[in-house]
Amino acid sequence: MPRYHNINGNRVQFTAEEEAARDAEEQAWADGAFNRAIADVRNKRNRLLAETDYLALSDNTLTSDMTTYRQNLRDITNGVDTVDKCNAISWPTKP
Amino acid sequence: MALISNGTTILDAGSVASSFKGSMTLIKKLTASSDATLSFVNGASGVVLDGTYKEYVFMFNNMHPGTDNTHFVFNMSIDTGSNYNVTKTTTYFHAAHNESGSASEVEYQTPSDLAQSTDFTRLQNFSNSNSDASCTGTLHLYDPSNTTHVKHFISIFNSSSYTTDPYTLQPFTSGYGNTTSAVDAVQFKYSSGNIDAGDICLYGIS
């Protein structure tokens, strides 16, 4: 299926060189899918940990439920090695 | 009663003198139909992107990707669209909230910014390709024909992002094209796949 530019409202078909360049760009995008997905998981994990960091200060004692919750978050990427596994992660519930 | 200053009528009978009015002029509307890119290039098909206006606004209505989980991106050109590769430094942060109400955040995202890069800049992240999903927003480009200063831009979007756990995502992108050459073309696309549908209107502000 040929690709088209829409330039000022006029459709212009990609040249062979543009098709090859876009193919390479899309392949690189596809190849990076897992890295993007796992980065997203780590961002969310870090954010959820940060939300409860104040409970882990030295002048406070964590409850057992909170300790388990935070450990589950730290372990959330264990065994996750595909995009499907990233999307299927079951996040722990904050106590 | 009229308002007159040094012999010049500014206000009279409810009308403002034309020299004191601002205006927002529609220059061009592009409608995507499974296009790989949408480009506005100065000097053809009625498109103006030069010193005529000091500010240009792109308004995006219901941009819809052909491919799931992609980013809506843009770049600028200084050679009337032969190359879209202006060096840019940008920032990106967003507010987000999912449909289930279980997660919300305001977050700066390093993977979405650029430091002196010619890559396309993200205006929106992780597009949801469900048929009812889309993104909408504005991009302001300031003084693109200036040959003394860099080319600033500011963008705000809102999108329905992520397919498996849908979010409303409000990205804020800003930065500058680090060039003193005149920018005379702008291109939009998704990081992968086509722009399935959506309108972009270009306005000049005077």
Interface residues (C-beta under 8 A of the other chain):
Chain A: R3 Y4 H5 N6 I7 N8 G9 N10 R11 F14 R22 E25 E26 W29 A30 A33 R36 A39 D40 N43 K44 R47 N87
Chain B: K28 L30 T31 A32 S33 S34 D35 A36 T37 L38 S39 F40 V41 A44 S45 G46 V47 N69 T70 G81 A103 E105 E107 Q109 P111 F126 T164 S191 S192 G193 N194
